[in-house]
Amino acid sequence: MIAEFGSFAAVLYSDSRSAKSNPGRAILSLVREAMLVSSKDKMLDRVCLSKAGDVIEYLIVAMAQLPVEEVRVLFLDSKNRLISDEVVSRGSISEAPIYPREILKRALALDASAMILAHNHPSGDPNPSDGDIEATCRLLKAAKELGLAVHDHIIVGSEGWISLRDRVAFQ
């Protein structure tokens, strides 16, 4: 096959429709598909979160319709590439606890440089409560002491989203 196509890469990327007549090409076609899936998974694991609109869209899809409040953190590296997206707390229909100590401990374990905090409001109304603002301020203060950036705290609901970046003094 290498003689026919000129190189191993050319064999891998040859038309898979003709692979049905040759078992060796069929196997290589499967190898190629596995490589593509693996590359895609790696790319998605390291997606760069430099566009706020992409982050908002992702969070709305992931959280806006949940029946209880859920707090998640997007842990980022120094180039704002996603290291991990983790649910750090689940609560009731009207509240979920935000534990700065646990969030920061996880950030340090992941060697994260920055975070985006997010949670949902099952009521649909994304307006922050006093507790949301207080918890954000506590997290910001503690993160600053550890040299970690908190880019935003986003609240999503079925009626929209709100960024606390404009309401709280972020670094």
C-alpha positions in Angstrom: 0.0 0.0 0.0 2.9 2.3 0.7 4.2 1.6 -2.8 0.8 2.4 -4.2 0.2 5.6 -2.3 3.8 6.8 -1.7 3.8 7.0 2.1 2.2 5.7 5.3 0.4 9.0 5.8 -1.0 8.9 2.3 -2.3 5.4 3.0 -3.9 6.6 6.3 -5.6 9.6 4.6 -6.6 7.8 1.4 -10.3 7.5 0.4 -11.8 5.2 3.0 -14.6 4.2 0.6 -12.2 1.9 -1.3 -11.0 0.4 2.0 -13.9 -2.1 1.9 -12.2 -4.1 -0.8 -8.9 -4.4 1.1 -8.9 -5.6 4.8 -5.5 -3.9 5.4 -6.8 -0.5 4.3 -10.0 -1.1 6.3 -7.9 -1.5 9.4 -5.8 1.6 8.6 -9.0 3.5 8.0 -10.1 2.6 11.6 -6.7 3.7 12.9 -7.1 7.0 11.2 -10.6 7.5 12.7 -9.2 6.7 16.1 -6.4 9.2 15.7 -8.9 11.9 14.7 -11.1 11.2 17.7 -8.1 11.3 20.0 -6.9 14.6 18.5 -10.3 16.1 18.9 -10.5 15.0 22.5 -7.1 16.5 23.3 -8.1 19.7 21.5 -11.4 20.0 23.4 -9.6 19.4 26.7 -7.2 22.3 26.0 -9.7 24.7 24.4 -8.7 28.3 24.8 -11.2 30.4 26.6 -10.3 33.8 25.3 -13.7 34.7 23.9 -16.3 35.6 26.6 -19.1 34.7 24.3 -17.9 31.1 23.9 -17.7 30.7 27.7 -21.2 32.2 28.2 -22.7 30.0 25.5 -21.0 26.9 27.1 -22.3 27.7 30.6 -25.8 28.4 29.4 -26.0 25.1 27.7 -24.4 23.3 30.6 -26.3 24.9 33.5 -29.2 27.2 32.7 -31.9 24.6 32.9 -30.7 22.6 35.9 -33.3 22.0 38.6 -31.0 22.9 41.5 -28.2 25.3 41.9 -24.8 24.0 40.8 -21.5 25.8 41.3 -18.8 25.0 38.8 -15.3 26.3 38.2 -13.4 26.4 34.9 -9.7 26.0 35.9 -7.4 27.6 33.4 -3.6 27.6 32.7 -1.6 30.8 32.1 -2.8 31.0 28.5 -6.4 30.6 29.5 -6.6 27.1 28.2 -9.1 24.9 30.0 -7.4 22.5 32.4 -10.6 21.2 34.0 -14.3 22.0 34.3 -15.6 20.8 37.6 -18.8 21.0 39.6 -17.6 22.0 43.1 -21.0 22.2 44.8 -24.7 21.3 44.4 -27.4 22.8 46.4 -31.1 23.4 46.5 -33.5 25.3 44.2 -32.4 28.5 45.8 -28.8 28.2 46.9 -25.6 26.3 46.7 -22.5 26.9 48.9 -19.3 28.4 47.6 -16.3 27.2 49.6 -13.3 29.3 48.6 -10.9 27.0 50.5 -12.0 24.0 48.6 -11.9 25.8 45.2 -8.5 27.2 45.8 -7.1 23.9 47.1 -8.3 22.3 43.8 -6.8 25.1 41.7 -3.5 24.6 43.4 -3.7 20.8 42.9 -4.3 21.4 39.2 -1.6 24.0 38.9 -4.1 26.4 37.6 -3.3 30.1 37.1 -6.8 31.4 36.8 -10.5 30.4 37.2 -13.9 31.3 36.1 -16.6 30.7 38.7 -20.1 30.0 37.5 -23.4 29.0 38.9 -27.0 28.8 37.9 -30.3 30.1 39.2 -33.1 27.6 38.7 -35.6 30.4 39.1 -34.4 31.6 35.7 -33.5 35.1 37.0 -29.7 35.5 36.9 -29.6 38.6 39.1 -27.1 38.0 42.0 -28.1 37.7 45.6 -26.2 39.5 48.4 -24.8 36.0 49.2 -23.5 35.6 45.6 -21.7 38.9 45.8 -20.2 38.2 49.3 -19.0 34.7 48.3 -17.4 36.2 45.2 -15.6 38.8 47.3 -14.3 36.2 49.7 -13.0 34.0 46.8 -11.3 37.0 45.1 -9.5 38.0 48.3 -8.3 34.5 49.0 -7.3 33.9 45.4 -5.3 37.1 45.3 -3.2 36.1 48.3 -2.3 32.8 46.5 -1.5 34.6 43.2 -4.5 33.1 41.4 -6.7 35.1 39.1 -10.4 34.9 39.1 -11.5 36.2 35.7 -15.3 36.3 36.4 -18.2 34.9 38.3 -21.0 34.2 35.9 -24.6 33.5 36.9 -26.8 31.8 34.3 -30.6 31.2 34.2 -33.2 30.5 31.6 -33.8 34.3 31.4 -30.2 35.1 30.6 -26.9 35.6 32.3 -25.0 38.2 34.4 -21.3 38.7 34.9 -20.3 39.8 38.4 -17.1 41.3 36.9 -18.9 44.6 36.5 -20.4 44.5 40.0 -17.4 43.4 42.1 -13.9 44.7 42.1 -12.0 41.9 40.3 -8.1 42.1 40.4 
